[in-house]
Every structure is written in structure tokens, then in C-alpha cells.
Amino acid sequence: MLTSDLLRIEVAGNGVKPLYISRKESGMYLDIAERILSVFRSGIGTPRSKLHAELQRIEHQANFKVVRGLAKLVEDECLYMPAVDTEYPALRAEVFARAQERYPLVTTTDLLHPTHRDDAVAAIAAALGYSRSRLEELLFADLPPYQVLREVHADASPERLLQRYNLALAQALLYRAVSMNITLTGDFSFVWKYVKLAQLIHEIEKRGDAYTFHLTGSASVFRQTQRYGIRMARFLPGLLLAKEFTMDAAIAFNGAVRVFRLDHTCGLRSHYHDAPKEFDSGVEQRFFKAFQKHQQSSWTVSRETEVIDLGTTVLIPDFTFTHTDGRKAIMEIVGF
């Protein structure tokens, strides 16, 4: 996800929303996204600092926050490692111990300070079996700027990277969320799975044929921290897989609470892949189809349209039967 310093927002009244990459801007940023992907894909074996220097040259051609955001999303899918597999802390300890024997080291010698730093490094390198330049390369090669790019797992196209960026902006805004209300007319069990994965405390309220999930959490009970907002940010891609939803999130911003709204028409695309199945098992599917054949029945059947709040969890029965006189019955198929 993006860091807070890369967030771009627009405030209007009591509302707040991210400044997404618009369709008008997409042409320019598609080219930039392609260049960013190319920097990483052609940069295998290159130190991180050199890759960042190449990316900085791209920043001057557009909004630097957008360029840095796009680059971060790609870099999050990269693997960096030291160029050589060695015990770097032990190597540094050995070099520093030997340098201490020649203390003080200076870059300009005089009568009181006769040992030049370069001479000391050369002598230590020779004693350890390295050239001076090689030893200086290895000395801090395990630190992030000097690690080299080993693998790039990002297989996104420029178009998909822009979509991922817009979603990441929405997630970054949710870092400051203290609560969230979600109204659903379906996909209850699927969304509930992501509520549990994000460890969000919930209350459920039925309104007609829809349910509203009121999401808060342990962090927001005692004090406002971004830790809980990050959980809501991780939950968002799961919510986007629901066919129909509305979301109102309370965002703590500059000493006030503003509202961030989304629904299923927002245009954001999830990068989660496990979309809800129509049926959880063949048994459910066969039962549903068999019951629907009874066209003369006074009962109609619908799947997963009821939510029973059990406190620490919820029960979403497989089927709800509704009679023409208004009666309802629910059924859960248990087995296997």
C-alpha cells in the first residue's frame, strides 16, 4: 500500500476523497507507468540506490507523488538482496577492530596524524584477501541502498498499475478511519470473511432486505491509532468484490471527522482474485435447482439473504424460504 505522505486528497464540505488519476490524465500516466515497470524489469542485479536515481528522473515529468506512488507499488513486489552472501556484521566488526589499531585515521596527514584512511583500508583489505575497492563495496552492501534487485514479481500492465494506484489512494485515506458503515444486499458471507481477516469489530443492523455492518475496533475504543485504519485499508479490496454495496467511513482529518463515501459504481478494481462463488458446494447447487422446479409452491427460495449476528461471529444460512403470506424459514446445510 501507499504511505501517508503519498496520499493526495480533495476536501469538500464534510466530505473527503482521494485525487484519483482521471481518464484525462491516464494517457500521460500510462506512459510513465510503462517506464517505471521497465526500470524495474531491466534492473535485475542493479543496486536499489541506482534504480531510485533512475526513477527520480521520471519524477520531473509529472506529479512527483504519483510517480513515487506508482514506483512504490511495483517495488513492494520486488525482492532485494545483498550482492554477495557473506556475514556482513562480522566483516564490519573485523574491519573496525583492525582500523582501531591504527587510530586515528585521517584524510589529510600531518606530523601528529600520520595514518591516512585510504592506506589503512588498503592494508586491512590486503590482510583479509580483498582489494581496497572491493572491501569498500562489501562493507555496507547489506544495507538497503546497496542491496541489488533479484526478482520482480509485479506482472501488472501499465493499465493495471494505474488501477492499483487509485485503489491504493483509497486505502491510504482509510489509514485515518475510525469507523465504517457498509450496507449490503448480497455477498454477505464473502464480505464477512474479509471482516474476520481484518479483525474488525462489528455490529449488524437489518434494514428491509439489506444489512448494515457497523465496523469499529479495539484500537478505536481506547484511542485513535492508524493501526486500526490500516486494517480497514486491507479490508477494502475484499469489499470491492461485492456486487452491490455502499460504504461511509469516518476519517479523522485535521482535528475534524470527515466522511469518505464509496459504492459499487466507484470504478475502483480489487486486486484480490477469489471472487465469491455462486454456491459453496454441489449439494447446495442441486438442492437450489431442485426446489426451484416446484413452480406451484407457495414458497420461494433465495440464497444467503439473512444474517444472524451471534456476537463474536455471524451465521449466514444457506437458504431463506419466504411464503406468500410473509412467513420465513431458514435452512443451513451441514456436512462433510
PETACOR-V79812 format. One record per residue. RES is the residue in one small letter. SS is DSSP state (2 for helix, 1 for strand, 0 for the rest). PSI is psi in degrees with one decimal (* if undefined). D_LAST is the distance of its C-alpha to the last C-alpha in whole Angstrom. Layout:
res=RES ss=SS psi=PSI d_last=D_LAST
res=RES ss=SS psi=PSI d_last=D_LAST
This chain:
res=m ss=0 psi=170.0 d_last=38
res=l ss=0 psi=155.3 d_last=42
res=t ss=0 psi=160.3 d_last=44
res=s ss=2 psi=-31.4 d_last=46
res=d ss=2 psi=-13.1 d_last=49
res=l ss=2 psi=2.4 d_last=48
res=l ss=0 psi=137.2 d_last=47
res=r ss=0 psi=125.3 d_last=49
res=i ss=1 psi=166.1 d_last=49
res=e ss=1 psi=129.6 d_last=51
res=v ss=1 psi=130.1 d_last=52
res=a ss=1 psi=111.6 d_last=53
res=g ss=0 psi=-128.3 d_last=54
res=n ss=0 psi=10.8 d_last=51
res=g ss=1 psi=157.2 d_last=48
res=v ss=1 psi=143.5 d_last=48
res=k ss=1 psi=156.5 d_last=46
res=p ss=1 psi=154.6 d_last=46
res=l ss=0 psi=89.5 d_last=48
res=y ss=0 psi=161.1 d_last=46
res=i ss=0 psi=119.5 d_last=48
res=s ss=0 psi=168.8 d_last=49
res=r ss=2 psi=-35.1 d_last=49
res=k ss=2 psi=-35.9 d_last=53
res=e ss=2 psi=-15.2 d_last=52
res=s ss=2 psi=-34.6 d_last=50
res=g ss=2 psi=-46.7 d_last=52
res=m ss=2 psi=-43.5 d_last=54
res=y ss=2 psi=-22.0 d_last=51
res=l ss=2 psi=-41.1 d_last=49
res=d ss=2 psi=-42.3 d_last=52
res=i ss=2 psi=-40.9 d_last=52
res=a ss=2 psi=-40.7 d_last=48
res=e ss=2 psi=-41.0 d_last=49
res=r ss=2 psi=-39.5 d_last=51
res=i ss=2 psi=-45.9 d_last=49
res=l ss=2 psi=-38.4 d_last=46
res=s ss=2 psi=-39.0 d_last=49
res=v ss=2 psi=-45.1 d_last=50
res=f ss=2 psi=-43.3 d_last=47
res=r ss=2 psi=-29.2 d_last=46
res=s ss=0 psi=3.7 d_last=50
res=g ss=0 psi=16.1 d_last=50
res=i ss=0 psi=128.8 d_last=48
res=g ss=0 psi=-1.4 d_last=50
res=t ss=0 psi=138.0 d_last=52
res=p ss=1 psi=148.4 d_last=52
res=r ss=2 psi=-41.1 d_last=51
res=s ss=2 psi=-37.2 d_last=54
res=k ss=2 psi=-37.8 d_last=56
res=l ss=2 psi=-42.3 d_last=53
res=h ss=2 psi=-33.8 d_last=53
res=a ss=2 psi=-38.7 d_last=57
res=e ss=2 psi=-40.3 d_last=56
res=l ss=2 psi=-34.6 d_last=54
res=q ss=2 psi=-30.2 d_last=56
res=r ss=2 psi=-27.4 d_last=59
res=i ss=2 psi=-28.5 d_last=56
res=e ss=2 psi=-27.9 d_last=56
res=h ss=0 psi=-7.1 d_last=60
res=q ss=0 psi=-1.2 d_last=59
res=a ss=0 psi=-174.0 d_last=56
res=n ss=0 psi=120.4 d_last=55
res=f ss=2 psi=-29.5 d_last=54
res=k ss=2 psi=-37.9 d_last=51
res=v ss=2 psi=-45.8 d_last=50
res=v ss=2 psi=-45.4 d_last=51
res=r ss=2 psi=-36.8 d_last=49
res=g ss=2 psi=-45.6 d_last=46
res=l ss=2 psi=-43.3 d_last=45
res=a ss=2 psi=-38.3 d_last=46
res=k ss=2 psi=-39.9 d_last=44
res=l ss=2 psi=-36.3 d_last=41
res=v ss=2 psi=-43.8 d_last=42
res=e ss=2 psi=-28.8 d_last=43
res=d ss=0 psi=-20.8 d_last=40
res=e ss=0 psi=14.1 d_last=38
res=c ss=1 psi=154.3 d_last=41
res=l ss=1 psi=122.1 d_last=41
res=y ss=1 psi=143.3 d_last=44
res=m ss=1 psi=159.2 d_last=45
res=p ss=0 psi=150.5 d_last=49
res=a ss=0 psi=-32.6 d_last=51
res=v ss=0 psi=139.9 d_last=51
res=d ss=0 psi=102.3 d_last=49
res=t ss=0 psi=170.5 d_last=51
res=e ss=0 psi=87.1 d_last=52
res=y ss=2 psi=-44.4 d_last=53
res=p ss=2 psi=-39.9 d_last=54
res=a ss=2 psi=-38.9 d_last=55
res=l ss=2 psi=-45.2 d_last=57
res=r ss=2 psi=-42.2 d_last=59
res=a ss=2 psi=-40.7 d_last=59
res=e ss=2 psi=-45.1 d_last=62
res=v ss=2 psi=-44.6 d_last=63
res=f ss=2 psi=-35.3 d_last=64
res=a ss=2 psi=-42.4 d_last=65
res=r ss=2 psi=-35.4 d_last=68
res=a ss=2 psi=-34.2 d_last=69
res=q ss=2 psi=-31.6 d_last=70
res=e ss=2 psi=-23.1 d_last=72
res=r ss=0 psi=8.7 d_last=74
res=y ss=0 psi=141.0 d_last=74
res=p ss=0 psi=147.9 d_last=75
res=l ss=0 psi=138.9 d_last=74
res=v ss=1 psi=163.3 d_last=76
res=t ss=0 psi=-10.6 d_last=76
res=t ss=0 psi=112.9 d_last=80
res=t ss=0 psi=156.9 d_last=81
res=d ss=0 psi=-171.3 d_last=85
res=l ss=0 psi=-33.3 d_last=87
res=l ss=0 psi=-20.6 d_last=84
res=h ss=0 psi=81.5 d_last=81
res=p ss=0 psi=-10.9 d_last=82
res=t ss=0 psi=112.8 d_last=78
res=h ss=1 psi=142.6 d_last=77
res=r ss=2 psi=-44.1 d_last=73
res=d ss=2 psi=-37.3 d_last=73
res=d ss=2 psi=-39.6 d_last=75
res=a ss=2 psi=-42.9 d_last=72
res=v ss=2 psi=-41.9 d_last=69
res=a ss=2 psi=-42.6 d_last=71
res=a ss=2 psi=-42.8 d_last=72
res=i ss=2 psi=-41.8 d_last=68
res=a ss=2 psi=-44.2 d_last=67
res=a ss=2 psi=-39.3 d_last=69
res=a ss=2 psi=-29.6 d_last=68
res=l ss=2 psi=-2.2 d_last=65
res=g ss=0 psi=23.7 d_last=65
res=y ss=0 psi=161.8 d_last=64
res=s ss=0 psi=163.7 d_last=67
res=r ss=2 psi=-43.8 d_last=67
res=s ss=2 psi=-37.9 d_last=66
res=r ss=2 psi=-41.0 d_last=63
res=l ss=2 psi=-40.2 d_last=62
res=e ss=2 psi=-31.7 d_last=63
res=e ss=2 psi=-39.2 d_last=60
res=l ss=2 psi=-23.0 d_last=58
res=l ss=2 psi=-40.7 d_last=58
res=f ss=0 psi=25.2 d_last=56
res=a ss=0 psi=-12.0 d_last=54
res=d ss=0 psi=-8.2 d_last=51
res=l ss=0 psi=149.0 d_last=51
res=p ss=2 psi=-46.8 d_last=50
res=p ss=2 psi=-25.4 d_last=53
res=y ss=2 psi=-6.9 d_last=53
res=q ss=0 psi=149.1 d_last=50
res=v ss=1 psi=152.5 d_last=49
res=l ss=1 psi=123.1 d_last=47
res=r ss=1 psi=-43.3 d_last=44
res=e ss=1 psi=146.7 d_last=42
res=v ss=1 psi=110.8 d_last=41
res=h ss=0 psi=-9.0 d_last=37
res=a ss=0 psi=112.7 d_last=38
res=d ss=0 psi=19.1 d_last=38
res=a ss=0 psi=148.8 d_last=39
res=s ss=0 psi=165.1 d_last=41
res=p ss=2 psi=-40.2 d_last=44
res=e ss=2 psi=-45.3 d_last=43
res=r ss=2 psi=-33.4 d_last=39
res=l ss=2 psi=-39.5 d_last=41
res=l ss=2 psi=-39.4 d_last=43
res=q ss=2 psi=-42.6 d_last=40
res=r ss=2 psi=-35.8 d_last=38
res=y ss=2 psi=-46.2 d_last=42
res=n ss=2 psi=-40.7 d_last=42
res=l ss=2 psi=-42.6 d_last=38
res=a ss=2 psi=-32.7 d_last=39
res=l ss=2 psi=-45.6 d_last=42
res=a ss=2 psi=-40.0 d_last=40
res=q ss=2 psi=-41.8 d_last=38
res=a ss=2 psi=-34.1 d_last=41
res=l ss=2 psi=-32.8 d_last=42
res=l ss=2 psi=-9.3 d_last=39
res=y ss=2 psi=-30.7 d_last=40
res=r ss=2 psi=10.8 d_last=43
res=a ss=1 psi=137.8 d_last=40
res=v ss=1 psi=-17.1 d_last=40
res=s ss=1 psi=164.5 d_last=38
res=m ss=1 psi=135.2 d_last=36
res=n ss=1 psi=128.3 d_last=35
res=i ss=1 psi=129.1 d_last=33
res=t ss=1 psi=128.1 d_last=32
res=l ss=1 psi=146.0 d_last=29
res=t ss=0 psi=1.3 d_last=29
res=g ss=0 psi=-177.9 d_last=25
res=d ss=0 psi=34.5 d_last=23
res=f ss=2 psi=-48.3 d_last=22
res=s ss=2 psi=-34.7 d_last=19
res=f ss=2 psi=-48.2 d_last=20
res=v ss=2 psi=-37.7 d_last=24
res=w ss=2 psi=-36.4 d_last=22
res=k ss=2 psi=-42.0 d_last=20
res=y ss=2 psi=-27.6 d_last=24
res=v ss=2 psi=-43.7 d_last=25
res=k ss=2 psi=-42.8 d_last=23
res=l ss=2 psi=-35.1 d_last=24
res=a ss=0 psi=-4.7 d_last=27
res=q ss=0 psi=50.0 d_last=27
res=l ss=0 psi=129.5 d_last=29
res=i ss=1 psi=140.9 d_last=30
res=h ss=1 psi=157.6 d_last=29
res=e ss=1 psi=147.0 d_last=30
res=i ss=1 psi=134.0 d_last=29
res=e ss=1 psi=131.4 d_last=31
res=k ss=1 psi=132.3 d_last=31
res=r ss=1 psi=97.4 d_last=34
res=g ss=0 psi=-126.6 d_last=34
res=d ss=0 psi=2.4 d_last=31
res=a ss=1 psi=163.6 d_last=30
res=y ss=1 psi=141.5 d_last=29
res=t ss=1 psi=124.2 d_last=31
res=f ss=1 psi=121.8 d_last=30
res=h ss=1 psi=111.6 d_last=33
res=l ss=1 psi=122.9 d_last=32
res=t ss=1 psi=-159.1 d_last=34
res=g ss=0 psi=170.0 d_last=34
res=s ss=2 psi=-37.2 d_last=35
res=a ss=2 psi=-37.5 d_last=38
res=s ss=2 psi=-17.0 d_last=39
res=v ss=2 psi=-41.7 d_last=39
res=f ss=2 psi=-41.1 d_last=42
res=r ss=0 psi=158.9 d_last=44
res=q ss=0 psi=120.2 d_last=43
res=t ss=0 psi=154.2 d_last=42
res=q ss=2 psi=-14.9 d_last=41
res=r ss=2 psi=-42.9 d_last=38
res=y ss=2 psi=-35.9 d_last=36
res=g ss=2 psi=-35.6 d_last=38
res=i ss=2 psi=-35.2 d_last=36
res=r ss=2 psi=-41.0 d_last=33
res=m ss=2 psi=-36.5 d_last=33
res=a ss=2 psi=-40.7 d_last=35
res=r ss=2 psi=-26.7 d_last=31
res=f ss=2 psi=-29.5 d_last=29
res=l ss=2 psi=-46.9 d_last=32
res=p ss=2 psi=-31.4 d_last=30
res=g ss=2 psi=-40.8 d_last=27
res=l ss=2 psi=-37.4 d_last=29
res=l ss=0 psi=-16.8 d_last=31
res=l ss=0 psi=-10.7 d_last=28
res=a ss=0 psi=144.2 d_last=27
res=k ss=0 psi=-37.6 d_last=29
res=e ss=0 psi=129.2 d_last=31
res=f ss=1 psi=159.0 d_last=32
res=t ss=1 psi=145.9 d_last=35
res=m ss=1 psi=130.2 d_last=36
res=d ss=1 psi=118.8 d_last=39
res=a ss=1 psi=132.8 d_last=39
res=a ss=1 psi=119.3 d_last=42
res=i ss=1 psi=123.4 d_last=44
res=a ss=1 psi=114.5 d_last=46
res=f ss=1 psi=118.9 d_last=49
res=n ss=0 psi=46.3 d_last=53
res=g ss=0 psi=0.4 d_last=53
res=a ss=1 psi=165.4 d_last=51
res=v ss=1 psi=120.2 d_last=48
res=r ss=1 psi=164.4 d_last=47
res=v ss=1 psi=130.6 d_last=44
res=f ss=1 psi=119.0 d_last=43
res=r ss=1 psi=140.9 d_last=41
res=l ss=1 psi=155.9 d_last=38
res=d ss=1 psi=-176.9 d_last=37
res=h ss=0 psi=-7.8 d_last=35
res=t ss=0 psi=9.9 d_last=38
res=c ss=0 psi=-19.3 d_last=39
res=g ss=0 psi=-7.5 d_last=39
res=l ss=0 psi=143.0 d_last=37
res=r ss=0 psi=134.2 d_last=35
res=s ss=0 psi=147.2 d_last=32
res=h ss=0 psi=3.2 d_last=31
res=y ss=0 psi=146.4 d_last=28
res=h ss=0 psi=-19.1 d_last=26
res=d ss=0 psi=76.4 d_last=22
res=a ss=0 psi=153.8 d_last=23
res=p ss=0 psi=139.5 d_last=20
res=k ss=0 psi=152.1 d_last=18
res=e ss=0 psi=-37.2 d_last=19
res=f ss=0 psi=146.5 d_last=15
res=d ss=0 psi=-20.1 d_last=12
res=s ss=0 psi=162.7 d_last=10
res=g ss=2 psi=-29.7 d_last=12
res=v ss=2 psi=-46.6 d_last=11
res=e ss=2 psi=-43.0 d_last=12
res=q ss=2 psi=-44.2 d_last=15
res=r ss=2 psi=-40.5 d_last=16
res=f ss=2 psi=-46.6 d_last=16
res=f ss=2 psi=-46.5 d_last=18
res=k ss=2 psi=-36.5 d_last=21
res=a ss=2 psi=-40.6 d_last=21
res=f ss=2 psi=-37.7 d_last=22
res=q ss=2 psi=-18.7 d_last=24
res=k ss=0 psi=-18.8 d_last=26
res=h ss=0 psi=75.6 d_last=27
res=q ss=0 psi=-19.8 d_last=30
res=q ss=0 psi=-2.8 d_last=32
res=s ss=0 psi=148.1 d_last=30
res=s ss=0 psi=-0.6 d_last=31
res=w ss=1 psi=142.0 d_last=28
res=t ss=1 psi=152.2 d_last=27
res=v ss=1 psi=140.5 d_last=23
res=s ss=1 psi=155.8 d_last=23
res=r ss=1 psi=130.3 d_last=20
res=e ss=0 psi=55.6 d_last=19
res=t ss=0 psi=1.1 d_last=23
res=e ss=0 psi=144.6 d_last=23
res=v ss=0 psi=122.8 d_last=23
res=i ss=1 psi=113.8 d_last=23
res=d ss=1 psi=119.2 d_last=24
res=l ss=0 psi=15.9 d_last=23
res=g ss=0 psi=-87.7 d_last=26
res=t ss=0 psi=-11.8 d_last=24
res=t ss=0 psi=-178.5 d_last=21
res=v ss=1 psi=155.1 d_last=20
res=l ss=1 psi=124.4 d_last=18
res=i ss=0 psi=94.3 d_last=18
res=p ss=0 psi=150.8 d_last=16
res=d ss=0 psi=-41.8 d_last=15
res=f ss=1 psi=146.6 d_last=18
res=t ss=1 psi=128.4 d_last=21
res=f ss=1 psi=130.8 d_last=24
res=t ss=1 psi=124.6 d_last=27
res=h ss=1 psi=157.5 d_last=30
res=t ss=0 psi=-23.4 d_last=33
res=d ss=0 psi=3.9 d_last=35
res=g ss=0 psi=-11.3 d_last=33
res=r ss=0 psi=152.3 d_last=30
res=k ss=1 psi=148.2 d_last=27
res=a ss=1 psi=145.4 d_last=23
res=i ss=1 psi=152.4 d_last=20
res=m ss=1 psi=134.7 d_last=16
res=e ss=0 psi=124.3 d_last=13
res=i ss=0 psi=120.2 d_last=10
res=v ss=0 psi=136.4 d_last=7
res=g ss=0 psi=176.6 d_last=4
res=f ss=0 psi=* d_last=0
